[in-house]
Amino acid sequence: MIYFALAFLSIILIGVSQILLKIGSGNGRSMLRMYVNLPTMTGYMLSFIETICSIYAMRGIELKLFYALASLCYVVVLILSVFVLKEKLSRPKLFAVGLIVAGLVIFNL
């Protein structure tokens, strides 16, 4: 059970880190300011923590199941981008998320 909790924590962390990296990329005009700011550094730190969580999760979950679950990070990123970044939700995006979820369900039958 702890391994699945780590896997889902990993999925959430990678989604949040991607949003922070996008926010950080818009800060500043120079390359240095794009990489050295709070959102970007936090995003990289969360990516590092996510990697550690993933490694521990893979100790107790089959690799094929872990990577099937990891595809849910695209769903998390889409949801966060709508609510945090105020991006528009389009039909192609919804269709793509539907395909990901359907693929996950079919894969685990």
Order of alpha helices (4+ residues) and beta strands (2+ residues): alpha-alpha-alpha-alpha-alpha-alpha
